[in-house]
C-alpha cells in the first residue's frame, strides 16, 4: 500500500516539473519593447507585409507550430534580411531570428516554439531598404509549456 | 553520443525553382529555467545557431533561443541556379557542434 502511494508521489513529482517556472522569470512588455528595439535599431515599425501563421487556441504550449511569411519579391534589390519572432510573457522575449537573402527565393520560415502562457506573439521583419514591418497575434494556451520531464 | 539530424529536401529541383528544406535535430533544448525533482536549477543547454551554406556560400541562418521547442525544427526556402553540397551546421551550448551535408541536385 505504502509502496503504491510512494510510487504515485514519485510519478507526480516528475510530471509536474515545470518547463517554465510558474512566475519567477518572465518577460514583461518592457522587455519585449527592448528586444524589438534591439532588432530594429530604432527604425520606425509599421504594421503589415509580415504574417504569423499560428493557431489561436493552443492545446499544448510545449511545441507550437508557427510559420512566418513576408510579402516580398526577394530580389537582390528588394528582399527580407532578417525575420524575428518575439513573445510577451515567456521568460525571455526572443524566440528566434532568421537571416534571409535573395537565395531564399521566398520569405517563408517555419519552426516549433514554446509558449509559457496565453500571450501576445510578435513577428518583425527587416527589409533590405531598412524598413521594419510587424504582425502580432494574441494566442490562448490551454496547457502551458510544462509537465514534460 | 551520436547526434541525430534529419534534413529533407526534394530529390531534384529545377534551376530557379523555389524549394523547401526541412530540418530537425535531436536535442533537448534545456531552457535553463527548469528545476529537477530535487529543486536544483538545470543548466541551460540549447542549440543557439543553424548556419546553411550551398556550395560554400552562406544562404540561410537562424539564431535560436530557449523558447524554441525540444528537437528544434526549422524549415526554410531556397532557390538555386546550380547544385552542390548543402552544408548545415548547428552550434550551441556545451560546445555543441554538428554538421550535416546533403547533395542538392539541380536539373
gemmi code that builds the backbone of each chain (N, CA, C; Angstrom):
import gemmi

chains = {
    "A": [
        ("UNK", (0.836, -1.206, 0.000), (0.000, 0.000, 0.000), (0.868, 1.253, 0.000)),
        ("UNK", (1.747, 1.329, 1.005), (2.651, 2.489, 1.070), (3.504, 2.578, -0.183)),
        ("UNK", (3.926, 1.412, -0.645), (4.770, 1.402, -1.832), (4.017, 2.035, -2.997)),
        ("UNK", (2.751, 1.660, -3.136), (1.944, 2.183, -4.239), (1.839, 3.708, -4.146)),
        ("UNK", (1.619, 4.224, -2.933), (1.480, 5.673, -2.761), (2.797, 6.373, -3.106)),
        ("UNK", (3.889, 5.785, -2.586), (5.197, 6.392, -2.863), (5.458, 6.472, -4.358)),
        ("UNK", (5.088, 5.392, -5.035), (5.325, 5.388, -6.471), (4.472, 6.477, -7.133)),
        ("UNK", (3.222, 6.607, -6.645), (2.345, 7.623, -7.221), (2.926, 9.014, -6.981)),
        ("UNK", (3.450, 9.231, -5.776), (4.059, 10.532, -5.469), (5.239, 10.797, -6.390)),
        ("UNK", (6.042, 9.752, -6.563), (7.228, 9.918, -7.405), (6.832, 10.300, -8.823)),
        ("UNK", (5.792, 9.654, -9.331), (5.327, 9.946, -10.686), (4.830, 11.385, -10.746)),
        ("UNK", (4.068, 11.790, -9.721), (3.553, 13.162, -9.673), (4.694, 14.174, -9.668)),
        ("UNK", (5.697, 13.894, -8.816), (6.813, 14.833, -8.681), (7.490, 15.065, -10.017)),
        ("UNK", (7.599, 14.011, -10.796), (8.238, 14.151, -12.102), (7.309, 14.880, -13.068)),
        ("UNK", (6.029, 14.527, -13.041), (5.128, 15.032, -14.068), (4.823, 16.520, -13.897)),
        ("UNK", (4.939, 17.062, -12.687), (4.635, 18.480, -12.515), (5.875, 19.354, -12.645)),
        ("UNK", (7.008, 18.741, -12.966), (8.235, 19.512, -13.178), (7.985, 20.540, -14.289)),
        ("UNK", (7.990, 21.816, -13.956), (7.585, 22.788, -14.975), (8.694, 23.065, -15.978)),
        ("UNK", (8.292, 23.221, -17.213), (9.240, 23.568, -18.259), (9.649, 25.024, -18.102)),
        ("UNK", (8.705, 25.867, -17.789), (8.997, 27.237, -17.395), (8.595, 27.365, -15.927)),
        ("UNK", (9.227, 28.218, -15.143), (8.787, 28.421, -13.764), (7.429, 29.104, -13.750)),
        ("UNK", (6.683, 28.898, -12.666), (5.323, 29.425, -12.610), (5.307, 30.933, -12.833)),
        ("UNK", (6.075, 31.662, -12.043), (6.027, 33.117, -12.191), (7.393, 33.763, -12.013)),
        ("UNK", (8.405, 32.954, -11.691), (9.703, 33.510, -11.281), (10.284, 34.433, -12.351)),
        ("UNK", (10.739, 33.856, -13.451), (11.345, 34.667, -14.503), (10.344, 34.789, -15.629)),
        ("UNK", (9.956, 35.983, -15.966), (9.005, 36.154, -17.051), (9.259, 37.507, -17.682)),
        ("UNK", (9.280, 37.514, -19.003), (9.477, 38.768, -19.707), (8.285, 39.677, -19.454)),
        ("UNK", (8.498, 40.950, -19.596), (7.453, 41.940, -19.398), (7.246, 42.669, -20.717)),
        ("UNK", (6.152, 43.423, -20.855), (6.004, 44.239, -22.062), (7.206, 45.152, -22.289)),
        ("UNK", (7.835, 45.625, -21.206), (9.020, 46.485, -21.349), (10.188, 45.710, -21.935)),
        ("UNK", (10.371, 44.460, -21.471), (11.456, 43.627, -22.013), (11.203, 43.334, -23.480)),
        ("UNK", (9.939, 43.117, -23.837), (9.585, 42.879, -25.237), (9.933, 44.099, -26.081)),
        ("UNK", (9.570, 45.280, -25.583), (9.880, 46.515, -26.305), (11.389, 46.651, -26.514)),
        ("UNK", (12.164, 46.356, -25.455), (13.620, 46.484, -25.536), (14.192, 45.512, -26.563)),
        ("UNK", (13.679, 44.292, -26.578), (14.179, 43.282, -27.521), (13.849, 43.687, -28.960)),
        ("UNK", (12.641, 44.238, -29.156), (12.258, 44.649, -30.510), (13.071, 45.859, -30.954)),
        ("UNK", (13.349, 46.758, -29.989), (14.170, 47.939, -30.266), (15.570, 47.505, -30.710)),
        ("UNK", (16.119, 46.480, -30.031), (17.448, 45.980, -30.387), (17.445, 45.410, -31.804)),
        ("UNK", (16.327, 44.801, -32.189), (16.227, 44.202, -33.533), (16.125, 45.273, -34.608)),
        ("UNK", (15.295, 46.300, -34.359), (15.054, 47.313, -35.393), (16.135, 48.374, -35.423)),
        ("UNK", (16.910, 48.500, -34.335), (17.894, 49.569, -34.254), (17.231, 50.934, -34.211)),
        ("UNK", (16.015, 50.974, -33.737), (15.322, 52.244, -33.591), (14.558, 52.697, -34.825)),
        ("UNK", (14.600, 51.904, -35.896), (13.856, 52.269, -37.110), (12.360, 52.213, -36.824)),
        ("UNK", (11.578, 53.076, -37.466), (10.128, 53.029, -37.251), (9.548, 51.706, -37.739)),
        ("UNK", (8.541, 51.221, -37.026), (7.928, 49.931, -37.347), (6.492, 50.171, -37.820)),
        ("UNK", (6.168, 49.567, -38.968), (4.802, 49.670, -39.490), (4.141, 48.307, -39.468)),
        ("UNK", (2.834, 48.295, -39.330), (2.087, 47.043, -39.385), (1.870, 46.647, -40.831)),
        ("UNK", (2.040, 45.359, -41.125), (1.757, 44.866, -42.468), (2.912, 44.073, -43.043)),
        ("UNK", (2.707, 43.525, -44.208), (3.658, 42.766, -45.035), (4.102, 41.454, -44.415)),
        ("UNK", (4.308, 41.411, -43.097), (4.711, 40.164, -42.448), (3.478, 39.520, -41.821)),
        ("UNK", (3.436, 38.192, -41.807), (2.286, 37.484, -41.242), (2.757, 36.292, -40.417)),
        ("UNK", (2.133, 36.118, -39.249), (2.380, 34.948, -38.398), (1.277, 33.937, -38.664)),
        ("UNK", (1.661, 32.703, -38.937), (0.680, 31.616, -39.027), (0.817, 30.781, -37.764)),
        ("UNK", (-0.204, 30.872, -36.907), (-0.181, 30.120, -35.649), (-1.630, 29.888, -35.234)),
        ("UNK", (-1.878, 28.764, -34.558), (-3.234, 28.509, -34.078), (-3.579, 29.522, -32.990)),
        ("UNK", (-4.803, 30.024, -32.983), (-5.173, 30.997, -31.946), (-5.464, 30.297, -30.630)),
        ("UNK", (-5.894, 29.060, -30.711), (-6.153, 28.279, -29.496), (-5.174, 27.114, -29.496)),
        ("UNK", (-4.273, 27.111, -28.512), (-3.183, 26.138, -28.489), (-3.384, 25.193, -27.314)),
        ("UNK", (-3.460, 23.904, -27.597), (-3.696, 22.951, -26.524), (-2.418, 22.626, -25.779)),
        ("UNK", (-1.291, 22.591, -26.470), (-0.032, 22.194, -25.835), (1.051, 23.222, -26.140)),
        ("UNK", (1.454, 23.965, -25.093), (2.440, 25.019, -25.282), (3.870, 24.525, -25.421)),
        ("UNK", (4.080, 23.212, -25.284), (5.453, 22.691, -25.364), (6.014, 22.733, -26.772)),
        ("UNK", (5.169, 22.536, -27.751), (5.651, 22.520, -29.127), (4.544, 23.044, -30.024)),
        ("UNK", (4.676, 24.309, -30.394), (3.630, 25.021, -31.114), (4.131, 25.337, -32.525)),
        ("UNK", (3.540, 24.738, -33.556), (3.962, 25.066, -34.923), (3.678, 26.535, -35.227)),
        ("UNK", (4.654, 27.200, -35.831), (4.485, 28.608, -36.190), (5.266, 28.856, -37.477)),
        ("UNK", (4.674, 29.642, -38.377), (5.343, 29.991, -39.629), (5.266, 31.499, -39.814)),
        ("UNK", (6.297, 32.046, -40.433), (6.353, 33.482, -40.715), (6.509, 33.663, -42.218)),
        ("UNK", (5.705, 34.557, -42.780), (5.842, 34.871, -44.194), (5.907, 36.382, -44.345)),
        ("UNK", (6.607, 36.828, -45.385), (6.680, 38.257, -45.683), (6.347, 38.433, -47.160)),
        ("UNK", (5.533, 39.441, -47.427), (5.195, 39.795, -48.805), (6.387, 40.550, -49.384)),
        ("UNK", (7.260, 39.825, -50.102), (8.490, 40.424, -50.632), (8.902, 39.678, -51.897)),
        ("UNK", (9.372, 40.364, -52.927), (9.814, 39.676, -54.148), (11.117, 38.901, -53.953)),
        ("UNK", (11.862, 39.182, -52.867), (13.131, 38.505, -52.565), (14.121, 38.610, -53.728)),
        ("UNK", (14.242, 39.794, -54.300), (15.253, 40.068, -55.315), (16.456, 40.725, -54.643)),
        ("UNK", (17.534, 40.859, -55.399), (18.731, 41.492, -54.835), (18.423, 42.915, -54.377)),
        ("UNK", (17.517, 43.596, -55.093), (17.214, 44.985, -54.765), (16.194, 45.120, -53.634)),
        ("UNK", (15.366, 44.113, -53.453), (14.263, 44.215, -52.502), (14.032, 42.845, -51.872)),
        ("UNK", (14.572, 42.658, -50.681), (14.391, 41.367, -50.012), (14.356, 41.535, -48.493)),
        ("UNK", (13.939, 40.471, -47.830), (13.935, 40.437, -46.371), (15.330, 40.038, -45.913)),
        ("UNK", (15.900, 40.825, -45.004), (17.213, 40.473, -44.463), (17.081, 39.619, -43.208)),
        ("UNK", (16.192, 40.073, -42.304), (16.032, 39.351, -41.050), (14.559, 39.286, -40.676)),
        ("UNK", (14.209, 38.186, -40.051), (12.829, 37.937, -39.683), (12.875, 37.377, -38.261)),
        ("UNK", (12.170, 38.029, -37.325), (12.309, 37.642, -35.920), (10.958, 37.383, -35.288)),
        ("UNK", (10.991, 36.544, -34.253), (9.775, 36.174, -33.527), (10.002, 36.471, -32.045)),
        ("UNK", (9.017, 37.142, -31.431), (9.106, 37.516, -30.017), (7.826, 37.106, -29.289)),
        ("UNK", (7.955, 36.973, -27.949), (6.776, 36.745, -27.112), (6.761, 37.755, -25.981)),
        ("UNK", (5.577, 37.969, -25.442), (5.422, 38.966, -24.381), (5.655, 38.380, -22.997)),
        ("UNK", (5.292, 37.123, -22.804), (5.291, 36.609, -21.427), (5.989, 35.271, -21.257)),
        ("UNK", (6.878, 34.892, -22.165), (7.806, 33.795, -21.890), (8.921, 34.352, -21.004)),
        ("UNK", (9.779, 33.500, -20.424), (10.875, 34.042, -19.606), (11.758, 35.038, -20.357)),
        ("UNK", (11.961, 34.824, -21.644), (12.716, 35.772, -22.470), (11.856, 36.164, -23.654)),
        ("UNK", (11.928, 37.433, -24.078), (11.093, 37.828, -25.222), (11.555, 37.223, -26.544)),
        ("UNK", (12.860, 36.969, -26.716), (13.343, 36.463, -28.003), (12.974, 34.988, -28.193)),
        ("UNK", (12.571, 34.640, -29.398), (12.320, 33.244, -29.749), (13.328, 32.792, -30.803)),
        ("UNK", (13.391, 33.525, -31.919), (14.329, 33.175, -32.984), (14.498, 34.367, -33.922)),
        ("UNK", (15.673, 34.414, -34.551), (15.915, 35.378, -35.622), (16.388, 34.584, -36.830)),
        ("UNK", (15.727, 34.787, -37.977), (16.082, 34.096, -39.211), (16.748, 35.083, -40.151)),
        ("UNK", (17.865, 34.671, -40.734), (18.629, 35.527, -41.651), (18.377, 35.046, -43.076)),
        ("UNK", (17.705, 35.872, -43.848), (17.344, 35.508, -45.216), (18.164, 36.321, -46.208)),
        ("UNK", (18.048, 35.939, -47.493), (18.778, 36.622, -48.555), (18.048, 36.337, -49.868)),
        ("UNK", (18.479, 36.947, -50.982), (17.842, 36.605, -52.261), (17.899, 35.099, -52.546)),
        ("UNK", (18.879, 34.389, -51.982), (18.970, 32.941, -52.179), (17.808, 32.201, -51.528)),
        ("UNK", (17.026, 32.893, -50.691), (15.865, 32.254, -50.080), (14.749, 32.047, -51.095)),
        ("UNK", (14.680, 32.901, -52.106), (13.658, 32.755, -53.141), (12.288, 33.228, -52.712)),
        ("UNK", (11.931, 32.931, -51.500), (10.634, 33.287, -50.938), (10.873, 33.570, -49.464)),
        ("UNK", (10.077, 34.477, -48.887), (10.266, 34.799, -47.475), (9.280, 33.999, -46.647)),
        ("UNK", (9.659, 32.761, -46.355), (8.818, 31.923, -45.502), (9.694, 31.001, -44.674)),
        ("UNK", (9.493, 31.011, -43.348), (10.198, 30.093, -42.460), (9.179, 29.482, -41.507)),
        ("UNK", (9.502, 28.307, -40.996), (8.617, 27.650, -40.037), (9.455, 27.004, -38.954)),
        ("UNK", (8.915, 26.957, -37.736), (9.599, 26.297, -36.632), (8.542, 25.836, -35.627)),
        ("UNK", (9.001, 25.334, -34.482), (8.083, 24.970, -33.405), (8.578, 25.636, -32.138)),
        ("UNK", (7.668, 26.323, -31.438), (8.085, 27.134, -30.295), (7.395, 26.674, -29.007)),
        ("UNK", (7.890, 27.253, -27.880), (7.277, 27.008, -26.582), (6.508, 28.259, -26.163)),
        ("UNK", (5.367, 28.055, -25.541), (4.583, 29.179, -25.025), (4.242, 28.892, -23.570)),
        ("UNK", (4.713, 29.800, -22.677), (4.548, 29.577, -21.249), (3.134, 29.858, -20.786)),
        ("UNK", (2.411, 30.692, -21.530), (1.059, 31.061, -21.116), (0.367, 31.754, -22.285)),
        ("UNK", (-0.902, 32.061, -22.126), (-1.606, 32.847, -23.140), (-0.952, 34.216, -23.231)),
        ("UNK", (-0.706, 34.690, -24.421), (0.039, 35.930, -24.560), (0.057, 36.429, -25.997)),
        ("UNK", (0.759, 37.560, -26.171), (0.918, 38.156, -27.492), (2.204, 37.631, -28.127)),
        ("UNK", (2.122, 37.257, -29.389), (3.284, 36.814, -30.176), (3.497, 37.838, -31.284)),
        ("UNK", (4.750, 38.286, -31.451), (5.043, 39.376, -32.384), (6.101, 38.920, -33.388)),
        ("UNK", (5.869, 39.210, -34.661), (6.882, 38.973, -35.698), (7.330, 40.318, -36.239)),
        ("UNK", (8.634, 40.451, -36.450), (9.193, 41.655, -37.056), (10.034, 41.247, -38.251)),
        ("UNK", (9.950, 42.020, -39.315), (10.775, 41.781, -40.495), (11.556, 43.043, -40.803)),
        ("UNK", (12.845, 42.870, -41.109), (13.664, 43.994, -41.534), (14.042, 43.784, -42.988)),
        ("UNK", (13.676, 44.711, -43.838), (13.879, 44.572, -45.276), (15.186, 45.230, -45.707)),
        ("UNK", (15.586, 44.950, -46.963), (16.865, 45.477, -47.464), (16.853, 46.993, -47.584)),
        ("UNK", (15.664, 47.607, -47.673), (15.617, 49.075, -47.719), (15.636, 49.689, -46.323)),
        ("UNK", (15.775, 48.863, -45.282), (15.858, 49.358, -43.919), (14.522, 49.480, -43.214)),
        ("UNK", (13.420, 49.259, -43.923), (12.108, 49.386, -43.291), (11.812, 48.152, -42.434)),
        ("UNK", (10.994, 48.368, -41.381), (10.644, 47.290, -40.464), (9.135, 47.134, -40.423)),
        ("UNK", (8.681, 45.893, -40.444), (7.255, 45.570, -40.511), (6.899, 44.598, -39.415)),
        ("UNK", (5.634, 44.699, -38.954), (5.230, 43.937, -37.770), (3.878, 43.269, -37.984)),
        ("UNK", (3.746, 42.102, -37.333), (2.427, 41.476, -37.184), (2.373, 40.873, -35.796)),
        ("UNK", (1.267, 41.054, -35.093), (1.157, 40.467, -33.759), (-0.200, 39.800, -33.593)),
        ("UNK", (-0.177, 38.681, -32.875), (-1.412, 37.939, -32.622), (-1.479, 37.578, -31.140)),
        ("UNK", (-2.714, 37.516, -30.632), (-2.955, 37.041, -29.273), (-3.298, 35.562, -29.361)),
        ("UNK", (-2.602, 34.743, -28.568), (-2.909, 33.313, -28.584), (-3.329, 32.869, -27.188)),
        ("UNK", (-4.210, 31.885, -27.151), (-4.683, 31.305, -25.891), (-4.062, 29.922, -25.761)),
        ("UNK", (-3.395, 29.695, -24.632), (-2.721, 28.421, -24.388), (-3.455, 27.702, -23.266)),
        ("UNK", (-4.013, 26.534, -23.550), (-4.759, 25.819, -22.507), (-3.824, 24.986, -21.635)),
        ("UNK", (-2.822, 24.332, -22.237), (-1.818, 23.614, -21.444), (-0.491, 24.325, -21.677)),
        ("UNK", (-0.044, 25.059, -20.641), (1.192, 25.818, -20.781), (2.365, 24.880, -20.954)),
        ("UNK", (3.482, 25.434, -21.437), (4.693, 24.644, -21.601), (5.101, 24.115, -20.230)),
        ("UNK", (4.767, 22.876, -19.936), (5.110, 22.292, -18.644), (4.872, 20.800, -18.736)),
        ("UNK", (4.762, 20.121, -17.607), (4.512, 18.681, -17.497), (5.321, 17.851, -18.490)),
        ("UNK", (6.509, 18.290, -18.776), (7.385, 17.471, -19.606), (8.670, 17.274, -18.845)),
        ("UNK", (8.852, 16.054, -18.310), (10.057, 15.799, -17.527), (11.205, 15.922, -18.410)),
    ],
    "B": [
        ("UNK", (28.167, 10.594, -27.881), (26.846, 10.156, -28.324), (26.592, 10.669, -29.734)),
        ("UNK", (26.092, 9.794, -30.543), (25.824, 10.197, -31.932), (24.690, 11.208, -31.973)),
        ("UNK", (24.884, 12.236, -32.743), (23.854, 13.251, -32.919), (22.971, 12.825, -34.086)),
        ("UNK", (21.659, 12.953, -33.896), (20.752, 12.599, -34.981), (20.141, 13.857, -35.576)),
        ("UNK", (20.279, 14.012, -36.857), (19.712, 15.156, -37.560), (19.016, 14.661, -38.814)),
        ("UNK", (17.928, 15.324, -39.139), (17.138, 14.945, -40.307), (17.047, 16.163, -41.205)),
        ("UNK", (17.448, 16.009, -42.459), (17.355, 17.101, -43.435), (16.581, 16.565, -44.625)),
        ("UNK", (15.487, 17.240, -44.941), (14.667, 16.781, -46.061), (14.544, 17.875, -47.108)),
        ("UNK", (14.777, 17.508, -48.360), (14.600, 18.434, -49.477), (14.226, 17.607, -50.695)),
        ("UNK", (13.680, 18.240, -51.737), (13.269, 17.459, -52.905), (14.467, 16.738, -53.521)),
        ("UNK", (14.258, 15.528, -54.094), (15.373, 14.775, -54.693), (16.069, 15.567, -55.800)),
        ("UNK", (15.276, 16.275, -56.603), (15.861, 17.171, -57.606), (15.003, 18.434, -57.647)),
        ("UNK", (15.642, 19.550, -57.977), (14.888, 20.799, -58.153), (15.269, 21.393, -59.500)),
        ("UNK", (14.347, 22.199, -60.047), (14.645, 22.870, -61.311), (15.413, 24.152, -61.020)),
        ("UNK", (16.243, 24.542, -61.963), (17.003, 25.780, -61.863), (16.038, 26.960, -61.650)),
        ("UNK", (16.287, 27.720, -60.590), (15.452, 28.891, -60.335), (14.129, 28.600, -59.655)),
        ("UNK", (13.876, 27.340, -59.337), (12.622, 26.967, -58.671), (12.804, 27.053, -57.151)),
        ("UNK", (11.842, 27.670, -56.475), (11.922, 27.766, -55.017), (11.544, 26.425, -54.404)),
        ("UNK", (12.357, 25.940, -53.479), (12.056, 24.675, -52.807), (12.266, 24.827, -51.310)),
        ("UNK", (11.674, 23.899, -50.559), (11.734, 23.977, -49.105), (12.716, 22.959, -48.543)),
        ("UNK", (13.436, 23.374, -47.507), (14.331, 22.486, -46.769), (13.783, 22.386, -45.354)),
        ("UNK", (13.562, 21.164, -44.885), (13.024, 20.952, -43.539), (14.069, 20.225, -42.707)),
        ("UNK", (14.380, 20.779, -41.538), (15.443, 20.210, -40.718), (14.934, 19.952, -39.299)),
        ("UNK", (15.325, 18.827, -38.746), (15.042, 18.511, -37.347), (16.318, 17.958, -36.729)),
        ("UNK", (16.634, 18.437, -35.533), (17.828, 17.979, -34.829), (17.380, 17.383, -33.499)),
        ("UNK", (17.886, 16.205, -33.169), (17.550, 15.609, -31.877), (18.348, 16.316, -30.784)),
        ("UNK", (17.680, 17.117, -29.969), (18.356, 17.900, -28.931), (17.326, 18.334, -27.893)),
        ("UNK", (17.655, 18.262, -26.579), (16.640, 18.573, -25.557), (16.255, 20.054, -25.484)),
        ("UNK", (17.102, 20.971, -25.943), (16.844, 22.409, -25.805), (16.444, 22.744, -24.356)),
        ("UNK", (17.314, 22.325, -23.421), (17.045, 22.581, -21.997), (17.080, 24.087, -21.760)),
        ("UNK", (15.985, 24.630, -21.205), (15.802, 26.088, -21.213), (16.698, 26.849, -20.238)),
        ("UNK", (17.119, 26.174, -19.149), (17.831, 26.909, -18.105), (16.893, 27.551, -17.100)),
        ("UNK", (15.584, 27.310, -17.260), (14.602, 27.863, -16.324), (13.907, 26.775, -15.522)),
        ("UNK", (14.359, 25.528, -15.699), (13.665, 24.432, -15.019), (14.492, 23.933, -13.839)),
        ("UNK", (13.801, 23.317, -12.886), (14.473, 22.656, -11.769), (14.251, 21.160, -11.886)),
        ("UNK", (15.210, 20.399, -11.344), (14.990, 18.956, -11.314), (14.132, 18.621, -10.093)),
        ("UNK", (13.867, 17.329, -9.868), (12.956, 16.947, -8.789), (13.523, 17.274, -7.411)),
        ("UNK", (14.844, 17.567, -7.322), (15.443, 17.961, -6.046), (15.509, 19.474, -5.896)),
        ("UNK", (14.979, 20.204, -6.837), (14.950, 21.655, -6.718), (16.170, 22.362, -7.268)),
        ("UNK", (17.109, 21.615, -7.830), (18.302, 22.248, -8.403), (17.997, 22.764, -9.802)),
        ("UNK", (18.516, 23.965, -10.125), (18.327, 24.503, -11.465), (19.065, 23.627, -12.474)),
        ("UNK", (18.414, 23.342, -13.569), (19.060, 22.612, -14.662), (19.737, 23.642, -15.558)),
        ("UNK", (21.022, 23.457, -15.800), (21.786, 24.423, -16.593), (21.241, 24.491, -18.017)),
        ("UNK", (21.306, 25.684, -18.586), (20.828, 25.851, -19.955), (21.686, 25.035, -20.913)),
        ("UNK", (21.051, 24.365, -21.841), (21.769, 23.585, -22.856), (20.937, 23.645, -24.132)),
        ("UNK", (21.195, 24.651, -24.939), (20.396, 24.819, -26.155), (21.296, 24.902, -27.389)),
        ("UNK", (20.693, 24.673, -28.531), (21.340, 24.941, -29.816), (21.090, 26.409, -30.115)),
        ("UNK", (22.153, 27.158, -30.325), (21.987, 28.603, -30.487), (21.915, 29.052, -31.940)),
        ("UNK", (22.489, 28.277, -32.855), (22.529, 28.769, -34.233), (22.543, 27.633, -35.248)),
        ("UNK", (21.857, 27.857, -36.344), (21.902, 26.965, -37.506), (22.405, 27.808, -38.670)),
        ("UNK", (23.467, 27.346, -39.303), (24.015, 28.038, -40.469), (23.977, 27.102, -41.666)),
        ("UNK", (23.537, 27.628, -42.800), (23.393, 26.803, -44.000), (24.198, 27.432, -45.130)),
        ("UNK", (25.009, 26.598, -45.779), (25.798, 27.038, -46.931), (25.504, 26.141, -48.113)),
        ("UNK", (25.425, 26.753, -49.282), (25.268, 25.996, -50.530), (26.501, 26.263, -51.371)),
        ("UNK", (27.249, 25.191, -51.679), (28.494, 25.297, -52.440), (29.408, 26.362, -51.828)),
        ("UNK", (29.449, 26.393, -50.490), (30.349, 27.299, -49.793), (29.774, 28.660, -49.468)),
        ("UNK", (28.679, 29.035, -50.141), (28.104, 30.364, -49.932), (27.037, 30.322, -48.840)),
        ("UNK", (27.088, 31.251, -47.844), (26.018, 31.271, -46.843), (24.682, 31.651, -47.483)),
        ("UNK", (23.647, 30.841, -47.232), (22.339, 31.095, -47.836), (21.230, 31.269, -46.805)),
        ("UNK", (21.455, 30.803, -45.571), (20.412, 30.921, -44.553), (21.064, 30.728, -43.190)),
        ("UNK", (20.496, 31.404, -42.164), (20.946, 31.171, -40.789), (19.782, 31.443, -39.847)),
        ("UNK", (19.824, 30.828, -38.674), (18.805, 31.063, -37.659), (19.476, 31.134, -36.296)),
        ("UNK", (19.125, 32.171, -35.513), (19.551, 32.274, -34.112), (18.406, 31.760, -33.259)),
        ("UNK", (18.680, 30.768, -32.414), (17.625, 30.133, -31.634), (17.770, 30.488, -30.158)),
        ("UNK", (16.646, 30.618, -29.488), (16.602, 30.937, -28.060), (15.869, 29.816, -27.314)),
        ("UNK", (15.857, 29.860, -25.956), (15.227, 28.747, -25.223), (13.752, 28.523, -25.558)),
        ("UNK", (13.085, 29.491, -26.151), (11.668, 29.323, -26.488), (11.446, 28.476, -27.737)),
        ("UNK", (12.513, 27.962, -28.333), (12.336, 27.002, -29.420), (12.168, 25.614, -28.790)),
        ("UNK", (11.178, 24.876, -29.278), (10.828, 23.593, -28.681), (11.965, 22.587, -28.813)),
        ("UNK", (11.947, 21.580, -27.933), (12.927, 20.495, -27.991), (12.932, 19.865, -29.377)),
        ("UNK", (14.072, 19.286, -29.738), (14.267, 18.727, -31.083), (13.970, 19.786, -32.135)),
        ("UNK", (14.790, 20.852, -32.135), (14.467, 22.040, -32.936), (14.213, 21.723, -34.408)),
        ("UNK", (13.047, 22.210, -34.868), (12.615, 22.075, -36.260), (12.712, 23.445, -36.905)),
        ("UNK", (13.403, 23.519, -38.027), (13.477, 24.766, -38.790), (13.260, 24.417, -40.258)),
        ("UNK", (12.300, 25.089, -40.879), (12.067, 24.914, -42.310), (12.251, 26.265, -42.989)),
        ("UNK", (12.876, 26.240, -44.169), (13.137, 27.484, -44.888), (13.142, 27.178, -46.379)),
        ("UNK", (13.141, 28.205, -47.195), (13.132, 28.009, -48.640), (14.457, 28.465, -49.234)),
        ("UNK", (14.774, 27.895, -50.399), (15.973, 28.280, -51.147), (15.641, 28.288, -52.632)),
        ("UNK", (16.458, 28.999, -53.386), (16.393, 28.937, -54.833), (17.843, 28.845, -55.306)),
        ("UNK", (18.102, 27.955, -56.292), (19.489, 27.729, -56.706), (19.602, 27.707, -58.228)),
        ("UNK", (20.697, 28.220, -58.723), (20.995, 28.153, -60.153), (21.827, 26.915, -60.476)),
        ("UNK", (22.510, 26.381, -59.471), (23.349, 25.205, -59.673), (23.340, 24.371, -58.398)),
        ("UNK", (23.547, 23.088, -58.538), (23.565, 22.197, -57.397), (24.895, 22.248, -56.670)),
        ("UNK", (25.006, 21.410, -55.644), (26.240, 21.341, -54.878), (25.948, 20.855, -53.481)),
        ("UNK", (26.997, 20.770, -52.657), (26.778, 20.326, -51.282), (26.048, 21.399, -50.465)),
        ("UNK", (24.975, 20.975, -49.806), (24.244, 21.842, -48.887), (24.709, 21.448, -47.483)),
        ("UNK", (25.412, 22.357, -46.835), (26.027, 22.054, -45.545), (25.264, 22.782, -44.440)),
        ("UNK", (24.752, 22.015, -43.472), (24.005, 22.584, -42.354), (24.818, 22.370, -41.089)),
        ("UNK", (25.049, 23.456, -40.357), (25.857, 23.359, -39.146), (25.092, 23.956, -37.971)),
        ("UNK", (24.869, 23.109, -36.946), (24.220, 23.558, -35.722), (25.300, 23.731, -34.651)),
        ("UNK", (25.283, 24.851, -33.944), (26.214, 25.057, -32.838), (25.427, 25.524, -31.618)),
        ("UNK", (25.992, 25.263, -30.424), (25.246, 25.636, -29.227), (26.050, 25.491, -27.959)),
        ("UNK", (25.326, 25.474, -26.836), (25.936, 25.412, -25.508), (26.745, 24.125, -25.350)),
        ("UNK", (27.640, 24.124, -24.379), (28.495, 22.979, -24.039), (29.273, 22.487, -25.257)),
        ("UNK", (29.657, 23.431, -26.124), (30.471, 23.074, -27.268), (29.758, 22.266, -28.333)),
        ("UNK", (28.427, 22.306, -28.322), (27.686, 21.526, -29.318), (28.028, 22.004, -30.719)),
        ("UNK", (28.351, 21.073, -31.604), (28.735, 21.423, -32.972), (28.466, 20.199, -33.842)),
        ("UNK", (27.491, 20.327, -34.730), (27.147, 19.190, -35.585), (26.939, 19.679, -37.007)),
        ("UNK", (27.517, 18.975, -37.962), (27.392, 19.346, -39.368), (26.791, 18.189, -40.144)),
        ("UNK", (25.872, 18.526, -41.001), (25.202, 17.538, -41.852), (25.324, 18.038, -43.291)),
        ("UNK", (25.706, 17.170, -44.214), (25.860, 17.583, -45.610), (24.945, 16.746, -46.489)),
        ("UNK", (24.156, 17.408, -47.329), (23.318, 16.705, -48.300), (23.619, 17.293, -49.671)),
        ("UNK", (23.473, 16.477, -50.699), (23.725, 16.974, -52.062), (22.439, 17.547, -52.651)),
        ("UNK", (22.568, 18.750, -53.178), (21.444, 19.360, -53.886), (21.644, 19.133, -55.376)),
        ("UNK", (20.646, 18.515, -56.012), (20.711, 18.238, -57.447), (19.790, 19.210, -58.176)),
        ("UNK", (20.381, 20.022, -59.042), (19.619, 20.993, -59.820), (19.620, 20.538, -61.272)),
        ("UNK", (18.429, 20.425, -61.873), (18.324, 19.980, -63.272), (18.425, 21.159, -64.208)),
    ],
}
model = gemmi.Model(1)
for chain_id, residues in chains.items():
    chain = gemmi.Chain(chain_id)
    for i, (resn, *xyz) in enumerate(residues, 1):
        res = gemmi.Residue()
        res.name, res.seqid = resn, gemmi.SeqId(i, " ")
        for name, pos in zip(("N", "CA", "C"), xyz):
            atom = gemmi.Atom()
            atom.name, atom.element = name, gemmi.Element(name[0])
            atom.pos, atom.b_iso = gemmi.Position(*pos), 0.0
            res.add_atom(atom)
        chain.add_residue(res)
    model.add_chain(chain)
structure = gemmi.Structure()
structure.add_model(model)
structure.setup_entities()
